[in-house]
């Protein structure tokens, strides 16, 4: 389950990163890592606020 989630996040980060940087650029892995960390933070915030916002 964790592998599926992490693979989905990294794949999405690769697609988003490819819009801004060419895949053959030396720093593409760095951009992909930064974008995946941002996606993880966004997902954590959504999961954190979801029960508080819609449980009332």
N, C-alpha and C positions, 0 to 999 in steps of 0.2 A: 504494500500500500504506500509506504513512504517512497519507494523507488518510482512509482507511478506519478506521485505528486511532484517529486523533485525533477523528474524527466519532463513533465509538462511545463514546469516553471522555466527550466533551462531552454526548452524548445521555444517557448514564447519569448524569452529574452534574446535568443538567437535571431528570431524573426524581427523583433523590434530593433535590435542592434543593426541588422542588415539594412534597415531603412536609412540609417545615419552614417554607417561606416562600411566600407567594403570588407567582405569576408576574408580576403587575402591580406589585409592589413596586419602588421605585426601586433598591434594593440587590440585586435578584435576580441580576444579572450578576456581582456581587462574590461572592455565595454560590456561584454556579455555578463561578466560577474557583477558589475555595478548595477546593471539593469535587473538581474535576477535578485539581487539583494533588495532593491527597491520594490520589486514585485512581492517578495516575501514579507516586507514590512507592511505593504498595503494589505496583503491577505491577513496578516496578524491583526491589524487594526480593524478590519472588517469582522473577523471572528470575535474579536474582543468586544466590539460595540453592538454586534448583532443581537445578542440576548437582551441587553439593556434597552435597546431602542424599540424592539417589536414584541416584547413580552408583556407590555402593559395593555 
